[in-house]
Amino acid sequence: MTDRKGANSLSPETLAAQALGWEDESTGAVVPPVQFATTFTRRDDYGPRDNVYIRPDCPTAAHAEALLCALEGADAALSFGSGMAACTAAFHALQAGDHVVCARTVYHGVIAWLEHFAEARGISYSFFPNNDLAALKAAMQPGKTKLVWIETPANPMWSVIDIAQAARIAHDGGAALGVDSTCATPVLTRPLELGADLVCHAATKYLAGHSDVLAGMLACREKSPLWERIVAHRKFAGPMLGAMEAYLLIRGMRTLYLRVERQCENAMKLALFLKDHPKVETVRYPGLPGDPGHAVAAAQMQGGFGGMLSFQPRGGKEEAIKLVLACRLLKPATSLGGVESLIEHRKTSEHGIVTETPDNLIRVSAGIERADDLIADLDQALSVL
């Protein structure tokens, strides 16, 4: 691959669009090829090349990792076979006796991992309410707490946590701060610049963006001992991203900035429509001035408030599911970040894990369709209630 001169001075939008400006040296192709090789020969002196075996050394995955580093301002990045693998990699790297402080509202899979595996590994954990940094500080156990884990905006309530303040609290207590920034994306927030030590992405969602890739990514502000253990975990546990998935991830990241801009616009229009609808009791979207997280979001999210929103129609679980099924354009499916708009009854998707999600909460992932069409679909669906 070739990297054009002056790449370091280019904007993130340009770096993403050109996938770092790399070209195929043998053909000049502007689309990087997929390197499917699983093994690589040694040099003539029998010394190892940069790549030895695909599990730790996939050239196509390394390209995706380099691109994320550029977008997040990271020192290093790792790709994984799923967002779940990326989210839990830091937990796998902890040692017996370590303590974790986790925000109460995060992706439910993280909570499930803690409930199923932490105790058996000798890891203790505490939760704190997302909107209460004093509770975070009180939950810290200096000398024992090694990781603070937050998500912002937090799925599915979209509460917003002040990353800079959380980082100060974590560091004062001797812990690293990990931020799941899947829904903010590097387009809107760069957590490492705000003091976070790790930033995680379920890359299946916005980074890949086309609902056809299973992937996760994790990046670090600096290569700490915790990071080196994460690297070892990926190498020896094997949750590596495949070459074809890495290629598709790069393809998706090239349009990231355009997609997220449109998704933010659509989410705001949907939130404003729902806010004034007589059959809707609550809308949760940090872009609304009256939202509890709006002030913090306005300070740490640049260029938009994300493509995710949730709302509660009047009634309970049955009414919420009835509304979801009445949609004709928004697709009733679990996931987010794709070009198509999705809608779901969230509690049904949480598989019995204890969360704070209300029974009538509906989650919407705004796609890139025309906003008027999406609004018309929600309007006719609300009419069935």
C-alpha positions in Angstrom: 0.0 0.0 0.0 1.0 3.6 -0.6 0.2 6.5 1.8 0.2 9.9 0.0 2.3 12.6 1.5 0.6 15.2 3.6 -2.0 12.7 5.0 -1.4 13.9 8.6 -2.6 17.4 7.7 -5.9 16.2 6.2 -9.3 16.4 7.9 -10.9 13.2 9.3 -13.6 13.4 6.7 -11.0 13.2 3.9 -9.0 10.5 5.6 -12.1 8.4 5.9 -13.3 9.0 2.4 -10.0 7.9 0.9 -9.3 5.2 3.5 -6.1 7.0 4.5 -5.2 7.6 0.8 -3.7 4.1 0.5 -3.3 2.7 -3.1 -2.4 -0.8 -4.3 1.3 -0.6 -5.2 1.1 -3.2 -8.0 -2.0 -1.9 -9.8 -2.7 1.6 -8.5 -6.2 0.5 -7.5 -8.0 3.1 -5.2 -9.9 0.3 -3.5 -7.6 -1.7 -1.2 -7.6 -5.5 -2.0 -8.6 -8.1 0.5 -5.6 -10.1 1.9 -7.0 -13.5 2.6 -3.7 -15.3 3.4 -3.7 -17.0 6.8 0.0 -17.4 6.9 3.1 -15.5 5.8 6.6 -16.6 4.9 9.7 -15.6 6.8 12.4 -13.4 5.4 15.6 -14.9 3.7 17.4 -14.7 7.1 14.5 -16.5 8.7 13.5 -13.4 10.6 9.7 -12.7 10.9 8.0 -10.2 8.6 5.4 -7.7 10.0 2.8 -10.5 9.4 3.3 -14.0 10.7 -0.2 -15.6 11.1 -3.7 -14.1 10.5 -4.9 -14.4 14.1 -2.7 -11.5 15.3 -1.6 -10.2 11.9 -4.3 -9.6 9.3 -3.1 -6.9 6.9 -6.7 -5.9 5.9 -7.7 -5.6 9.5 -4.6 -3.6 10.2 -5.8 -1.1 7.5 -9.1 -0.7 9.3 -7.3 -0.3 12.6 -5.0 2.4 11.2 -8.1 4.3 9.8 -9.8 4.2 13.2 -6.6 5.5 14.9 -6.7 8.5 12.5 -10.3 9.2 13.2 -10.1 8.8 17.0 -6.6 10.3 17.5 -5.6 7.0 19.0 -2.1 5.5 19.7 -3.2 2.0 18.6 -6.4 0.1 17.7 -7.5 -3.5 17.5 -10.3 -5.0 15.5 -12.5 -7.9 16.8 -14.9 -10.4 15.4 -17.9 -8.6 17.1 -18.8 -5.6 19.0 -19.3 -7.8 22.1 -15.8 -9.1 21.8 -14.5 -5.5 21.6 -16.6 -4.3 24.5 -15.5 -7.1 26.8 -11.8 -7.2 25.8 -10.9 -4.8 28.6 -12.8 -6.9 31.1 -11.0 -10.1 30.0 -7.7 -8.2 30.5 -8.4 -7.6 34.2 -6.9 -9.7 36.9 -8.4 -11.6 39.9 -9.0 -9.1 42.7 -9.6 -6.1 40.4 -12.8 -4.0 40.7 -14.9 -2.5 38.0 -17.3 0.5 38.2 -19.8 0.4 35.4 -22.6 2.8 34.4 -26.0 1.4 35.1 -27.3 2.1 31.6 -25.0 0.6 29.1 -25.4 -2.0 26.3 -27.2 -4.9 28.1 -24.6 -7.4 26.9 -21.9 -5.8 29.0 -24.2 -6.1 32.1 -24.8 -9.8 31.1 -21.1 -10.5 30.9 -20.5 -9.1 34.3 -23.3 -11.1 35.8 -22.3 -14.3 34.1 -18.5 -14.2 34.3 -17.0 -11.6 36.7 -17.4 -13.5 39.9 -15.9 -16.7 38.6 -12.9 -14.6 37.4 -12.4 -13.0 40.8 -13.5 -9.6 39.5 -15.9 -7.5 41.6 -18.1 -4.7 40.2 -20.3 -1.8 41.1 -22.9 0.2 39.2 -23.6 3.9 39.3 -26.5 5.9 37.8 -25.4 7.5 34.5 -26.4 11.0 35.6 -24.7 10.9 38.9 -20.9 11.4 38.8 -20.8 11.8 42.6 -22.0 8.2 42.8 -19.2 7.2 40.4 -16.7 8.8 42.7 -18.2 7.1 45.7 -18.1 3.7 44.0 -14.4 4.0 43.4 -12.2 1.7 45.5 -8.6 3.2 45.2 -6.0 0.6 44.7 -8.6 -1.9 43.6 -10.8 -0.3 40.9 -8.9 -0.8 37.6 -11.6 0.0 35.1 -14.5 2.5 34.8 -16.8 1.6 31.9 -19.4 4.1 30.5 -21.4 4.5 27.3 -22.5 7.9 26.0 -25.0 8.5 24.7 -26.2 5.4 26.6 -28.4 2.8 24.9 -31.4 2.8 25.0 -32.2 5.8 27.2 -29.6 8.1 25.6 -28.4 9.6 28.8 -25.1 11.6 28.4 -22.1 11.3 30.6 -19.4 14.1 30.9 -16.4 12.1 29.6 -13.8 14.6 30.9 -15.2 14.6 34.4 -15.5 10.8 34.4 -11.9 10.5 33.3 -10.7 12.7 36.1 -12.6 10.6 38.7 -11.3 7.4 37.2 -7.7 8.6 37.1 -7.8 10.0 40.6 -8.8 6.5 41.8 -6.1 4.8 39.8 -8.4 3.4 37.1 -8.6 3.5 33.4 -11.7 4.9 31.7 -13.3 3.0 28.8 -16.0 4.6 26.7 -18.4 2.8 24.5 -18.8 5.5 21.8 -20.7 3.3 19.3 -23.6 5.7 18.9 -21.6 8.9 19.0 -19.0 7.7 16.5 -15.7 9.6 16.0 -17.7 12.0 13.8 -19.4 13.5 16.9 -17.2 12.7 19.8 -13.5 11.7 20.3 -13.4 10.4 23.8 -9.6 9.9 23.9 -9.2 13.7 23.5 -11.4 14.2 26.5 -9.3 12.0 28.7 -10.6 8.5 28.1 -8.1 5.7 28.0 -10.1 3.3 25.8 -12.8 3.9 23.2 -14.9 1.1 22.0 -17.2 0.7 18.9 -19.6 -2.0 18.0 -18.4 -1.6 14.4 -21.3 -3.6 13.1 -23.3 -0.4 13.6 -22.3 3.0 12.4 -18.7 2.3 11.4 -19.6 -0.4 8.9 -23.1 1.2 8.4 -24.8 -1.2 6.0 -26.1 -4.0 8.3 -23.9 -6.6 6.7 -20.8 -6.8 8.8 -20.2 -8.3 12.3 -17.2 -6.4 13.8 -15.9 -4.5 16.8 -13.1 -2.1 17.4 -11.2 -0.9 20.4 -8.6 2.0 20.5 -6.3 3.4 23.2 -4.9 6.8 24.1 -1.6 5.2 24.9 -0.2 1.7 25.1 -0.5 1.0 28.8 0.0 -2.3 30.6 -3.8 -2.8 30.4 -3.6 -2.3 26.6 -0.8 -4.9 26.3 -3.0 -7.4 28.2 -5.8 -6.7 25.8 -3.5 -7.3 22.9 -2.4 -10.6 24.4 -6.1 -11.5 25.0 -7.0 -11.0 21.4 -3.9 -13.0 20.3 -4.4 -16.0 22.5 -8.2 -16.1 22.9 -8.6 -15.6 19.1 -11.6 -13.1 18.7 -10.0 -11.8 15.4 -11.8 -10.0 12.6 -11.8 -11.9 9.3 -10.3 -10.4 6.2 -13.5 -10.1 4.3 -15.3 -8.4 7.2 -12.3 -6.0 7.6 -12.6 -5.1 3.9 -16.3 -4.4 4.3 -15.7 -2.4 7.4 -13.2 -0.2 5.5 -15.7 0.2 2.7 -18.3 1.4 5.2 -16.0 3.8 7.1 -15.4 5.6 3.8 -18.9 7.0 3.9 -19.1 7.4 7.7 -19.2 11.2 7.8 -21.9 11.5 5.2 -24.1 8.9 6.7 -23.9 10.2 10.3 -24.6 13.7 9.2 -27.9 12.6 7.5 -28.8 10.2 10.4 -28.4 13.1 12.9 -30.6 15.3 10.8 -33.3 12.7 10.5 -33.2 11.8 14.2 -33.7 15.4 15.2 -36.7 15.8 12.9 -38.2 12.6 14.2 -37.6 13.7 17.8 -39.3 17.1 17.2 -42.3 15.4 15.6 -42.7 12.9 18.4 -42.2 15.5 21.1 -45.4 17.3 20.1 -47.5 14.2 19.3 -50.5 13.8 21.6 -50.1 10.0 21.8 -46.4 10.2 22.9 -45.6 10.7 26.6 -41.8 11.0 26.5 -39.1 11.4 23.9 -35.5 10.7 24.8 -33.0 12.4 22.5 -30.0 14.5 23.7 -30.6 17.0 20.8 -33.8 18.3 22.3 -33.1 21.4 24.5 -35.3 20.0 27.3 -33.5 16.7 27.4 -31.6 16.1 30.7 -28.3 15.4 28.8 -28.6 18.2 26.3 -26.1 20.6 27.9 -23.4 18.0 28.3 -24.1 16.6 24.8 -23.9 20.1 23.3 -20.4 20.5 24.8 -18.9 17.2 23.9 -20.8 16.2 20.7 -19.7 18.2 17.7 -21.9 18.5 14.6 -25.0 16.6 15.8 -26.5 14.5 18.6 -26.6 11.1 17.0 -29.0 9.0 14.9 -30.6 7.2 17.9 -33.7 8.2 19.8 -36.3 6.5 22.0 -39.9 7.3 22.9 -42.7 6.0 25.0 -46.2 6.0 23.6 -49.1 6.3 25.9 -50.0 2.9 27.3 -47.8 -0.1 28.1 -45.9 -2.9 26.5 -48.8 -4.1 24.4 -49.4 -0.7 22.9 -45.7 -0.2 22.2 -45.5 -3.5 20.3 -48.7 -2.8 18.4 -47.2 0.5 17.3 -43.9 -1.1 16.1 -45.8 -3.7 14.1 -47.9 -1.0 12.5 -44.9 0.7 10.9 -44.6 0.1 7.1 -41.3 1.9 6.3 -39.3 1.6 9.6 -38.2 -2.0 9.9 -39.0 -3.9 13.1 -35.5 -5.1 13.8 -32.9 -5.1 16.5 -29.7 -3.3 15.7 -28.8 0.2 14.7 -26.5 2.4 12.6 -27.5 1.2 9.2 -28.7 3.2 6.2 -32.2 1.9 6.8 -34.3 3.1 9.7 -35.1 0.5 12.3 -37.7 0.4 15.1 -38.0 -2.0 18.1 -39.7 -2.6 21.4 -36.5 -2.5 23.4 -37.5 -4.5 26.5 -38.2 -7.5 24.3 -34.7 -7.4 23.0 -33.0 -7.4 26.3 -33.5 -11.2 26.9 -34.5 -11.0 30.6 -31.4 -9.0 31.7 -32.4 -6.6 34.5 -32.2 -3.1 33.1 -33.9 0.3 33.7 -35.6 0.2 30.3 -39.3 1.1 30.7 -41.8 -1.6 29.4 -43.2 0.8 26.8 -39.9 2.1 25.4 -39.5 2.1 21.7 -36.0 2.6 20.2 -35.5 4.1 16.7 -32.4 4.0 14.6 -32.7 6.8 12.0 -31.4 5.9 8.6 -30.7 8.0 5.6 -34.2 8.0 4.0 -36.1 11.2 3.4 -37.3 12.4 6.9 -40.8 13.3 5.7 -41.4 9.6 4.7 -40.2 8.4 8.1 -42.4 10.9 9.9 -45.5 9.9 7.8 -44.9 6.3 8.7 -44.6 7.0 12.5 -47.7 9.2 12.2 -49.9 6.5 10.7 -48.5 3.9 13.1 -49.4 6.1 16.1 -52.9 6.4 14.7 -53.6 2.7 15.6 -53.3 3.4 19.3 
